[in-house]
Amino acid sequence: MDILASLQENKMIPEKYKQMTREELENRVIEVKKQLGSRLFIPGHHYQKDEVVQFADATGDSLQLAQLSAENKEAEFIVFCGVHFMAETADILTSDQQKVILPDMRAGCSMADMADIQQTERAWETLEGIFGDTILPLTYVNSTAAIKSFVGANGGATVTSSNAEKMVKWAFEMKERILFLPDQHLGRNTAVNLGVGLDEMAIWNPINHELEYEGDFSKIKVILWKGHCSVHENFTVQNVHDTRSQYPDMKIIVHPECRREVVELADMAGSTSYIINAIEKAEPGTAWAIGTEMNLVNRLIQNHPDKKIISLNPHMCPCLTMNRIDLPHLVWSLDTLEETNNIIKVSPEIAKNAKLALEQMLIHS
């Protein structure tokens, strides 16, 4: 994992919080929220546990929550219930007077960790040696502040799963090729939707430090970083076939972080917000198999009892790193707001170029 933010020591949660009952923990959150009022803002990602989401002042995706944090000028304390890269983005966008806190520093993201800055800089040097000044870097917002900063410094932009197509179109207006970090599946699915052939895509393997492609390199338009979401990659073609066999009338909707072959077989594919909106707008009595994180799927099941909803993979587990944020950690972070526990602080030089990448996206999407 990149340690580019000046992070304090990852202190362990005191035992007393683990011994508290759920009622005691919930009452303590209610008490602190009442005491601090608008000085406290708790954003909660869609994939968080229900025990945490119930206290969120806003729920949403990572960028949306970071933007809401920045808009809440009165909020001195942003207790971000998500994962590390999300809290970094919030710190980049909020003012110096606002303190961003991650309740558990172990809440990382395996996808974000698949592209570190040393690997990326080394890859860029090699790729420029092959292709010259013909590549523009794009990074999914699910990446470290350092990667966002690298992309911003090299004229590129961030993308979300909602605006990836717009941003890839923009990138091709700027340069002949793109390097898409760190999720190969979102990059591949987006490029295919825009008419780029699979034979025009190569994979950069950061472990072996090599370009995986058979054929003439001059045909390459998209270079996909060999990274993935550990949750979404677990949805398989067999899951789709099993669902079709068991529930012939069920619609399958998946996230574009899923493998290409799964997205091709699904009825619909889109961002987390797209999935939520599709279920909300669906007619009562309709049936859905959803290919995304399990906490969200379970919440959609609870919120829409008039529809039959299942996970596309019946053996899917919630995102393990998202699940690290629980009530004990939330209460601990609220009790120690004035201390230096679990503060996310991105260095000014990293934040400057990372903000450039984010701003390019906001301008062009």
C-alpha positions in Angstrom: 0.0 0.0 0.0 1.2 3.5 -0.8 1.8 5.5 2.4 1.7 8.9 0.7 -0.5 10.7 3.1 1.2 11.6 6.4 -0.7 9.0 8.5 -0.4 8.6 12.2 0.4 5.2 13.7 -2.5 2.8 13.2 -3.5 2.4 16.8 -5.5 -0.6 17.9 -9.0 0.0 19.1 -9.3 -0.1 23.0 -10.9 -3.3 24.3 -13.7 -1.4 26.0 -15.3 -0.6 22.7 -15.5 -4.3 21.8 -17.2 -5.0 25.1 -20.0 -2.4 24.7 -23.4 -3.7 23.7 -25.0 -2.6 20.5 -27.4 -0.4 22.4 -24.6 1.3 24.2 -22.7 1.9 21.0 -25.7 3.3 19.2 -26.6 5.6 22.1 -23.1 6.9 22.1 -23.2 7.8 18.4 -26.6 9.5 18.9 -25.1 11.5 21.8 -22.0 12.7 20.0 -24.0 13.6 16.9 -26.4 15.7 19.0 -23.5 17.4 20.8 -21.6 18.3 17.7 -24.4 19.1 15.4 -23.2 20.6 12.1 -19.5 20.4 13.2 -19.7 16.6 12.5 -20.4 15.0 9.1 -20.5 11.2 8.6 -20.5 10.1 5.0 -21.3 6.4 4.5 -20.5 4.4 1.3 -23.2 2.2 -0.2 -21.2 -0.9 0.7 -21.0 -0.2 4.4 -22.7 -2.3 7.0 -26.3 -1.4 8.0 -25.1 -0.8 11.6 -22.9 2.0 10.3 -25.1 3.3 7.4 -28.0 4.0 9.9 -25.9 6.9 11.2 -24.6 8.3 7.9 -25.6 11.9 7.2 -25.3 10.9 3.5 -24.8 7.7 1.6 -23.4 7.5 -1.9 -20.3 6.5 -3.9 -16.8 7.6 -3.1 -16.5 10.8 -5.2 -20.1 11.9 -4.3 -19.3 11.6 -0.6 -16.0 13.5 -0.9 -17.8 16.3 -2.7 -20.5 16.5 -0.1 -17.8 16.6 2.6 -16.2 19.6 0.9 -19.6 21.3 0.5 -20.3 20.9 4.3 -18.1 23.9 5.2 -19.4 23.9 8.8 -18.2 20.3 9.3 -14.9 20.4 11.3 -14.8 16.6 11.5 -15.4 14.3 8.5 -15.7 10.7 9.8 -15.6 8.8 6.5 -17.2 5.4 6.7 -15.6 3.8 3.6 -12.1 2.9 2.7 -8.7 4.5 2.6 -8.7 6.0 -0.9 -12.1 7.5 -0.4 -11.0 9.3 2.7 -7.9 10.6 0.8 -10.2 12.0 -1.9 -12.2 13.7 0.8 -9.1 15.2 2.3 -8.0 16.5 -1.1 -11.3 18.2 -1.7 -12.0 19.6 1.8 -10.4 22.7 3.4 -7.3 22.7 5.6 -9.6 23.5 8.5 -11.5 20.2 8.1 -10.2 17.0 9.6 -10.8 13.7 7.8 -10.9 10.6 9.9 -11.1 6.9 8.9 -12.5 4.9 11.7 -10.3 1.9 11.0 -7.0 2.4 9.1 -7.1 -1.2 8.0 -10.0 -0.4 5.7 -8.1 -0.4 2.4 -9.0 -1.4 -1.1 -7.3 -4.3 -2.8 -7.9 -2.8 -6.3 -6.3 0.5 -5.3 -3.3 -1.4 -3.8 -2.7 -3.1 -7.2 -1.2 0.0 -8.6 1.5 1.7 -6.4 3.4 4.8 -7.5 6.7 3.1 -8.0 5.2 0.5 -10.3 3.3 3.2 -12.2 6.3 5.5 -12.8 8.4 2.6 -13.9 5.6 1.4 -16.3 5.1 4.9 -17.7 8.8 5.3 -18.5 8.8 1.9 -20.4 5.5 2.7 -22.2 6.7 6.1 -23.3 9.8 4.4 -24.6 7.6 2.2 -26.7 4.9 4.6 -27.8 6.4 8.0 -27.3 4.2 10.9 -26.4 1.0 9.3 -27.6 -0.5 8.1 -24.2 -2.8 9.8 -21.8 -3.3 8.3 -18.3 -6.7 7.8 -16.8 -7.3 6.5 -13.3 -10.5 5.2 -11.8 -11.3 7.1 -8.6 -10.7 3.8 -6.8 -7.0 4.5 -6.6 -4.5 6.0 -4.2 -3.9 9.8 -4.0 -0.4 9.1 -5.4 -1.8 7.5 -8.6 -4.3 10.4 -9.0 -1.5 12.8 -8.5 0.6 11.0 -11.2 -2.3 11.1 -13.6 -2.9 14.8 -12.9 0.8 15.7 -13.4 0.7 13.9 -16.8 -2.3 15.7 -18.1 -4.8 12.9 -17.4 -8.0 12.7 -15.4 -9.9 10.5 -13.0 -13.0 8.6 -14.0 -16.0 7.1 -12.2 -18.0 4.1 -13.3 -20.7 6.5 -14.2 -18.7 8.8 -16.4 -16.0 6.5 -17.7 -17.3 6.5 -21.3 -17.3 10.3 -21.4 -13.8 10.5 -20.0 -12.4 7.8 -22.4 -13.9 9.7 -25.3 -12.2 12.9 -24.1 -8.9 11.1 -23.6 -9.0 9.9 -27.2 -9.5 13.5 -28.3 -6.3 14.4 -26.5 -4.0 11.4 -27.4 -3.9 8.4 -29.6 -3.7 5.9 -26.7 -4.8 5.7 -23.1 -3.4 3.9 -20.0 -6.3 2.9 -17.8 -5.5 2.4 -14.1 -6.0 0.3 -11.9 -9.1 -1.7 -12.9 -8.7 -3.6 -16.2 -12.4 -4.7 -16.3 -13.9 -1.2 -16.1 -11.4 -0.1 -18.7 -12.1 -3.0 -21.0 -15.9 -2.7 -20.7 -15.9 1.0 -21.3 -13.6 0.8 -24.3 -15.7 -2.0 -25.9 -18.8 0.1 -25.4 -17.1 2.9 -27.4 -16.2 0.6 -30.3 -12.6 -0.3 -29.4 -11.8 -3.9 -30.4 -10.4 -6.4 -27.9 -7.5 -6.8 -30.3 -6.7 -3.1 -29.8 -6.2 -3.6 -26.1 -3.1 -4.7 -24.2 -2.6 -5.5 -20.6 0.2 -4.0 -18.5 1.5 -6.5 -16.0 3.1 -4.5 -13.1 4.4 -7.6 -11.4 6.3 -8.8 -14.4 6.8 -5.3 -15.7 5.7 -6.2 -19.2 3.2 -5.5 -21.9 0.9 -8.5 -22.5 -0.1 -8.4 -26.2 0.3 -10.6 -29.2 0.7 -8.7 -32.5 1.8 -5.3 -33.8 2.1 -2.8 -30.9 1.1 0.1 -33.2 -2.4 -1.3 -33.2 -2.8 -0.8 -29.4 -5.2 1.9 -28.4 -5.9 1.0 -24.8 -3.4 -0.2 -22.2 -5.2 -1.8 -19.3 -3.4 -2.0 -15.9 -3.7 -5.6 -14.6 -5.8 -4.8 -11.5 -9.3 -5.8 -10.5 -11.9 -5.6 -7.7 -11.7 -8.7 -5.6 -15.5 -8.6 -5.0 -16.7 -8.0 -8.6 -14.2 -10.4 -10.2 -16.0 -13.2 -8.3 -19.1 -13.0 -10.4 -18.7 -15.7 -13.1 -20.2 -16.9 -16.4 -21.4 -20.0 -14.5 -23.3 -17.7 -12.1 -25.1 -16.2 -15.1 -25.9 -19.6 -16.6 -27.1 -21.0 -13.3 -29.4 -17.9 -12.7 -30.8 -18.2 -16.2 -31.5 -21.9 -15.7 -33.2 -21.5 -12.3 -35.0 -18.1 -12.9 -35.7 -17.7 -16.6 -37.6 -14.5 -16.2 -35.0 -12.8 -13.9 -33.1 -9.8 -15.1 -29.4 -9.7 -14.4 -27.8 -6.4 -13.6 -24.1 -6.1 -12.9 -21.4 -3.5 -12.1 -18.8 -2.8 -14.9 -16.0 -3.9 -12.6 -17.2 -7.4 -13.4 -15.3 -9.4 -16.1 -16.2 -8.7 -19.7 -17.8 -12.1 -20.4 -20.1 -11.6 -17.4 -21.1 -8.0 -18.5 -21.8 -9.3 -22.1 -24.2 -12.0 -20.8 -26.0 -9.6 -18.3 -29.1 -7.7 -19.3 -27.8 -4.4 -17.8 -24.6 -3.1 -16.5 -23.8 0.2 -14.7 -22.4 2.0 -11.7 -23.7 1.5 -8.2 -26.0 4.4 -8.6 -27.3 3.0 -11.9 -28.1 -0.3 -10.2 -29.9 1.3 -7.2 -31.9 3.5 -9.6 -32.8 0.6 -11.8 -34.2 -1.4 -8.9 -36.1 1.6 -7.5 -37.7 2.3 -10.9 -38.5 -1.4 -11.6 -42.1 -2.5 -11.5 -43.4 -4.4 -8.5 -43.2 -8.2 -9.0 -40.1 -8.0 -11.2 -37.1 -10.3 -10.4 -33.5 -9.3 -10.3 -30.1 -10.9 -9.9 -27.5 -8.3 -8.9 -23.8 -8.6 -9.5 -22.3 -6.2 -6.9 -21.3 -6.0 -3.2 -23.4 -8.1 -0.8 -24.1 -5.4 1.8 -25.7 -3.3 -0.9 -27.6 -6.3 -2.4 -29.0 -7.2 1.1 -30.1 -3.5 1.6 -31.9 -3.5 -1.7 -33.6 -6.7 -0.8 -34.8 -5.1 2.5 -35.8 -1.9 0.8 -37.8 -3.5 -2.0 -39.9 -6.3 -0.6 -42.2 -6.0 -3.6 -39.5 -7.4 -5.9 -37.6 -10.7 -5.9 -33.9 -9.8 -5.6 -31.0 -12.2 -5.2 -27.2 -11.9 -5.5 -25.9 -13.2 -8.9 -23.4 -15.2 -6.9 -25.2 -17.0 -4.0 -21.9 -17.5 -2.2 -20.8 -13.9 -2.3 -19.4 -12.3 0.8 -19.4 -8.6 1.6 -16.3 -6.5 0.8 -13.9 -7.5 3.6 -12.1 -4.2 3.8 -15.4 -2.2 3.7 -16.6 -4.4 6.5 -13.8 -3.3 8.8 -15.8 -0.2 9.7 -18.2 -1.3 12.4 -20.0 0.3 15.3 -17.1 -0.1 17.8 -14.7 1.6 15.4 -17.2 4.4 14.6 -17.7 5.1 18.3 -14.0 5.0 19.0 -13.3 7.5 16.3 -16.1 9.8 17.5 -14.7 9.7 21.1 -11.3 10.7 19.9 -12.0 13.4 17.4 -9.7 15.9 19.1 -6.8 13.4 19.1 -4.6 12.3 16.3 -6.1 8.8 15.8 -6.8 7.7 12.2 -6.4 11.0 10.5 -6.0 11.0 6.7 -3.8 13.8 5.6 -2.5 13.9 2.0 0.6 15.9 1.5 0.2 19.2 -0.3 2.3 18.3 -3.3 0.4 15.0 -3.9 -2.9 16.7 -3.3 -2.2 19.5 -5.8 -1.8 17.2 -8.9 -4.5 14.8 -7.6 -6.9 17.7 -7.5 -5.9 18.5 -11.1 -6.9 15.0 -12.2 -10.3 15.3 -10.4 -10.9 18.8 -11.8 -10.2 17.6 -15.4 -12.9 15.0 -14.8 -15.4 17.5 -13.5 -14.8 19.8 -16.4 -15.2 17.2 -19.1 -17.8 14.7 -17.8 
